[in-house]
Amino acid sequence: MPVLTSEAVVLRTWPVHESDLIVSFFTRDYGRMRGVAKAALKSRKRFGGAVEPMTLARAWFAERPRQELVRLDQLEILRSPLSAPVDHARMAVLSFFAEVIDEALPERDPQETVFRLLVSVLEHTTAAQSETVQPWMPLTYFSLWMTRLMGLLPDIAHCIVCGEALQAAKVSFSNYADGLFCGLHRNGSASELSADSWQLAQRMLRAPASAFAVEPWTRKRGQDLRRFTLQTLERHLEKKLRSAEALARLGG
């Protein structure tokens, strides 16, 4: 069995036996995988603190014949979310990233664009806390781009019914359809998408996350945009995301 290696982000872990773990991890080169990490809770040399969710690491693993789970031999930390204090909001955002990736992506399907997106938002979520660096920006950016990369986001500059160009302050969305509506085709169950959020979404689809890191981000900024993308993600995943419930309790 050849040993493979790749950059990876740890998504979730489940304990098995006395000190083993099943680890769900998302690799740059091989996609999302699950593996057994023998004695992971005891071996500081091979795993250390690298099994914490949302740790960016170098992974060594081997595929086993006729086995669904790979053999995860080692994780070497490249960046840890625990390298700086993590508050409840950041922890909830990190959990959301992990749950969306784990639920949305098929196993063993390389998705380098999604991997680069995840690494980018992780950098801004775990940055030193300040008034301008808040987890709501990377959460908004990730939700919007995951919706786009999954093919669930029609052109947000035009109404999905008539195709006419949308105008700020006359944009809405529905929990029953992808895309955005103009004022004429808004239905009774639709919610308004503020002009600021609509313009913000268009900017985010054209620029990297780093371009927004210097802007102030309160909880309320982009809140309706996050609600729009979350509704789309949950509708296509056909399930409620537990991490989204935690974010809602925090006002995110």
C-alpha positions as a Python dict, from the first residue, in 0.01 Angstrom:
ca = {
    (1, 'M'): (0, 0, 0),
    (2, 'P'): (170, 322, -112),
    (3, 'V'): (157, 605, 141),
    (4, 'L'): (-1, 922, 0),
    (5, 'T'): (50, 1273, 132),
    (6, 'S'): (-139, 1598, 91),
    (7, 'E'): (-230, 1916, 270),
    (8, 'A'): (-553, 1854, 459),
    (9, 'V'): (-804, 2019, 690),
    (10, 'V'): (-944, 1806, 971),
    (11, 'L'): (-1323, 1821, 969),
    (12, 'R'): (-1455, 1588, 1239),
    (13, 'T'): (-1339, 1303, 1461),
    (14, 'W'): (-1513, 1009, 1629),
    (15, 'P'): (-1351, 797, 1902),
    (16, 'V'): (-1335, 421, 1851),
    (17, 'H'): (-1190, 164, 2087),
    (18, 'E'): (-967, 303, 2363),
    (19, 'S'): (-744, 553, 2184),
    (20, 'D'): (-823, 527, 1810),
    (21, 'L'): (-1009, 791, 1612),
    (22, 'I'): (-1204, 795, 1290),
    (23, 'V'): (-1108, 1119, 1120),
    (24, 'S'): (-1294, 1298, 843),
    (25, 'F'): (-1045, 1517, 659),
    (26, 'F'): (-1049, 1723, 341),
    (27, 'T'): (-735, 1702, 128),
    (28, 'R'): (-616, 1936, -142),
    (29, 'D'): (-521, 1655, -382),
    (30, 'Y'): (-764, 1369, -312),
    (31, 'G'): (-1080, 1535, -183),
    (32, 'R'): (-1272, 1447, 132),
    (33, 'M'): (-1172, 1124, 301),
    (34, 'R'): (-1227, 926, 619),
    (35, 'G'): (-960, 726, 790),
    (36, 'V'): (-867, 536, 1102),
    (37, 'A'): (-595, 697, 1313),
    (38, 'K'): (-458, 422, 1536),
    (39, 'A'): (-364, 534, 1889),
    (40, 'A'): (-428, 897, 1787),
    (41, 'L'): (-518, 996, 2143),
    (42, 'K'): (-188, 859, 2273),
    (43, 'S'): (68, 933, 2001),
    (44, 'R'): (195, 1290, 2033),
    (45, 'K'): (468, 1215, 1780),
    (46, 'R'): (234, 1114, 1497),
    (47, 'F'): (-67, 1336, 1572),
    (48, 'G'): (-3, 1575, 1861),
    (49, 'G'): (-287, 1831, 1861),
    (50, 'A'): (-348, 1794, 1487),
    (51, 'V'): (-678, 1608, 1526),
    (52, 'E'): (-861, 1920, 1640),
    (53, 'P'): (-1131, 2018, 1387),
    (54, 'M'): (-1029, 2281, 1134),
    (55, 'T'): (-657, 2218, 1182),
    (56, 'L'): (-462, 2263, 859),
    (57, 'A'): (-207, 1984, 844),
    (58, 'R'): (14, 1771, 623),
    (59, 'A'): (-146, 1425, 616),
    (60, 'W'): (10, 1088, 541),
    (61, 'F'): (-235, 805, 467),
    (62, 'A'): (-276, 483, 274),
    (63, 'E'): (-576, 333, 97),
    (64, 'R'): (-657, -21, 204),
    (65, 'P'): (-790, -282, -40),
    (66, 'R'): (-1166, -327, -18),
    (67, 'Q'): (-1180, -88, 279),
    (68, 'E'): (-1391, 228, 287),
    (69, 'L'): (-1166, 393, 546),
    (70, 'V'): (-804, 479, 471),
    (71, 'R'): (-524, 423, 720),
    (72, 'L'): (-427, 764, 855),
    (73, 'D'): (-63, 741, 965),
    (74, 'Q'): (33, 1095, 1062),
    (75, 'L'): (-80, 1456, 1076),
    (76, 'E'): (170, 1740, 1099),
    (77, 'I'): (23, 2077, 1200),
    (78, 'L'): (61, 2363, 954),
    (79, 'R'): (-191, 2596, 1119),
    (80, 'S'): (-409, 2537, 1421),
    (81, 'P'): (-731, 2720, 1519),
    (82, 'L'): (-616, 2687, 1879),
    (83, 'S'): (-298, 2892, 1825),
    (84, 'A'): (-498, 3197, 1940),
    (85, 'P'): (-797, 3233, 2176),
    (86, 'V'): (-1121, 3114, 2013),
    (87, 'D'): (-1449, 3262, 2136),
    (88, 'H'): (-1796, 3108, 2101),
    (89, 'A'): (-1869, 3289, 1774),
    (90, 'R'): (-1547, 3173, 1609),
    (91, 'M'): (-1600, 2818, 1729),
    (92, 'A'): (-1950, 2816, 1581),
    (93, 'V'): (-1821, 2950, 1249),
    (94, 'L'): (-1545, 2686, 1237),
    (95, 'S'): (-1804, 2416, 1309),
    (96, 'F'): (-2017, 2549, 1022),
    (97, 'F'): (-1726, 2524, 778),
    (98, 'A'): (-1662, 2165, 885),
    (99, 'E'): (-2025, 2057, 865),
    (100, 'V'): (-2087, 2210, 522),
    (101, 'I'): (-1775, 2051, 370),
    (102, 'D'): (-1848, 1715, 532),
    (103, 'E'): (-2211, 1711, 419),
    (104, 'A'): (-2184, 1874, 77),
    (105, 'L'): (-1882, 1712, -87),
    (106, 'P'): (-1866, 1351, -208),
    (107, 'E'): (-1578, 1139, -80),
    (108, 'R'): (-1256, 1106, -281),
    (109, 'D'): (-1352, 1378, -529),
    (110, 'P'): (-1073, 1641, -558),
    (111, 'Q'): (-1208, 1993, -517),
    (112, 'E'): (-903, 2220, -512),
    (113, 'T'): (-1106, 2540, -555),
    (114, 'V'): (-1313, 2452, -248),
    (115, 'F'): (-994, 2364, -60),
    (116, 'R'): (-841, 2702, -139),
    (117, 'L'): (-1163, 2873, -30),
    (118, 'L'): (-1160, 2688, 301),
    (119, 'V'): (-794, 2767, 373),
    (120, 'S'): (-856, 3133, 292),
    (121, 'V'): (-1154, 3175, 524),
    (122, 'L'): (-981, 2980, 800),
    (123, 'E'): (-697, 3229, 794),
    (124, 'H'): (-937, 3517, 855),
    (125, 'T'): (-1153, 3332, 1108),
    (126, 'T'): (-861, 3246, 1335),
    (127, 'A'): (-676, 3577, 1299),
    (128, 'A'): (-603, 3781, 1612),
    (129, 'Q'): (-924, 3927, 1742),
    (130, 'S'): (-985, 4298, 1682),
    (131, 'E'): (-1264, 4535, 1593),
    (132, 'T'): (-1209, 4484, 1221),
    (133, 'V'): (-1129, 4111, 1213),
    (134, 'Q'): (-1453, 3933, 1298),
    (135, 'P'): (-1576, 3584, 1202),
    (136, 'W'): (-1887, 3718, 1026),
    (137, 'M'): (-1689, 3821, 718),
    (138, 'P'): (-1532, 3478, 647),
    (139, 'L'): (-1866, 3314, 731),
    (140, 'T'): (-2044, 3532, 475),
    (141, 'Y'): (-1773, 3481, 215),
    (142, 'F'): (-1763, 3104, 262),
    (143, 'S'): (-2143, 3062, 250),
    (144, 'L'): (-2173, 3267, -68),
    (145, 'W'): (-1887, 3096, -249),
    (146, 'M'): (-1987, 2744, -144),
    (147, 'T'): (-2332, 2813, -286),
    (148, 'R'): (-2168, 2927, -610),
    (149, 'L'): (-1919, 2639, -630),
    (150, 'M'): (-2194, 2382, -572),
    (151, 'G'): (-2378, 2525, -873),
    (152, 'L'): (-2667, 2657, -665),
    (153, 'L'): (-2630, 3029, -730),
    (154, 'P'): (-2780, 3172, -1051),
    (155, 'D'): (-2669, 3512, -1175),
    (156, 'I'): (-2743, 3746, -883),
    (157, 'A'): (-2747, 4054, -1105),
    (158, 'H'): (-3069, 3945, -1277),
    (159, 'C'): (-3415, 3824, -1176),
    (160, 'I'): (-3449, 3447, -1214),
    (161, 'V'): (-3805, 3485, -1347),
    (162, 'C'): (-3784, 3759, -1610),
    (163, 'G'): (-3409, 3797, -1654),
    (164, 'E'): (-3424, 4173, -1608),
    (165, 'A'): (-3138, 4349, -1430),
    (166, 'L'): (-3204, 4383, -1058),
    (167, 'Q'): (-3206, 4718, -882),
    (168, 'A'): (-3083, 4784, -529),
    (169, 'A'): (-3360, 4802, -267),
    (170, 'K'): (-3588, 4590, -491),
    (171, 'V'): (-3421, 4250, -448),
    (172, 'S'): (-3572, 3952, -267),
    (173, 'F'): (-3524, 3578, -219),
    (174, 'S'): (-3744, 3283, -133),
    (175, 'N'): (-3687, 2966, 64),
    (176, 'Y'): (-3848, 2771, -221),
    (177, 'A'): (-3626, 2874, -513),
    (178, 'D'): (-3264, 2947, -599),
    (179, 'G'): (-3162, 3294, -712),
    (180, 'L'): (-3307, 3640, -661),
    (181, 'F'): (-3629, 3813, -763),
    (182, 'C'): (-3709, 4162, -885),
    (183, 'G'): (-3985, 4368, -723),
    (184, 'L'): (-4238, 4264, -988),
    (185, 'H'): (-4189, 3889, -938),
    (186, 'R'): (-4147, 3883, -563),
    (187, 'N'): (-4393, 3637, -409),
    (188, 'G'): (-4567, 3656, -76),
    (189, 'S'): (-4318, 3437, 109),
    (190, 'A'): (-4010, 3623, -16),
    (191, 'S'): (-3764, 3804, 210),
    (192, 'E'): (-3588, 4126, 123),
    (193, 'L'): (-3215, 4129, 49),
    (194, 'S'): (-3084, 4472, 148),
    (195, 'A'): (-2907, 4690, -106),
    (196, 'D'): (-2585, 4669, 99),
    (197, 'S'): (-2594, 4288, 108),
    (198, 'W'): (-2676, 4256, -263),
    (199, 'Q'): (-2390, 4487, -358),
    (200, 'L'): (-2163, 4311, -109),
    (201, 'A'): (-2240, 3973, -269),
    (202, 'Q'): (-2146, 4104, -612),
    (203, 'R'): (-1818, 4239, -475),
    (204, 'M'): (-1738, 3911, -296),
    (205, 'L'): (-1781, 3711, -615),
    (206, 'R'): (-1514, 3926, -778),
    (207, 'A'): (-1253, 3959, -503),
    (208, 'P'): (-1059, 3740, -255),
    (209, 'A'): (-1155, 3723, 112),
    (210, 'S'): (-848, 3928, 204),
    (211, 'A'): (-1002, 4229, 28),
    (212, 'F'): (-1274, 4242, 295),
    (213, 'A'): (-1061, 4171, 604),
    (214, 'V'): (-993, 4540, 674),
    (215, 'E'): (-1361, 4636, 669),
    (216, 'P'): (-1560, 4654, 996),
    (217, 'W'): (-1803, 4362, 1037),
    (218, 'T'): (-2078, 4364, 1291),
    (219, 'R'): (-2305, 4063, 1337),
    (220, 'K'): (-2579, 4233, 1139),
    (221, 'R'): (-2372, 4310, 831),
    (222, 'G'): (-2457, 4057, 561),
    (223, 'Q'): (-2698, 3875, 795),
    (224, 'D'): (-2972, 3856, 531),
    (225, 'L'): (-2716, 3741, 271),
    (226, 'R'): (-2609, 3460, 504),
    (227, 'R'): (-2975, 3365, 553),
    (228, 'F'): (-3024, 3351, 176),
    (229, 'T'): (-2722, 3126, 118),
    (230, 'L'): (-2800, 2906, 420),
    (231, 'Q'): (-3154, 2845, 297),
    (232, 'T'): (-3015, 2744, -42),
    (233, 'L'): (-2755, 2510, 108),
    (234, 'E'): (-3001, 2341, 345),
    (235, 'R'): (-3264, 2303, 74),
    (236, 'H'): (-3023, 2116, -152),
    (237, 'L'): (-2865, 1915, 130),
    (238, 'E'): (-3220, 1829, 242),
    (239, 'K'): (-3133, 1874, 607),
    (240, 'K'): (-3091, 2139, 874),
    (241, 'L'): (-2732, 2216, 969),
    (242, 'R'): (-2674, 2187, 1344),
    (243, 'S'): (-2394, 2444, 1334),
    (244, 'A'): (-2630, 2695, 1172),
    (245, 'E'): (-2861, 2662, 1472),
    (246, 'A'): (-2570, 2750, 1702),
    (247, 'L'): (-2488, 3051, 1486),
    (248, 'A'): (-2850, 3165, 1496),
    (249, 'R'): (-2841, 3162, 1877),
    (250, 'L'): (-2536, 3389, 1861),
    (251, 'G'): (-2714, 3629, 1628),
    (252, 'G'): (-2509, 3530, 1323),
}
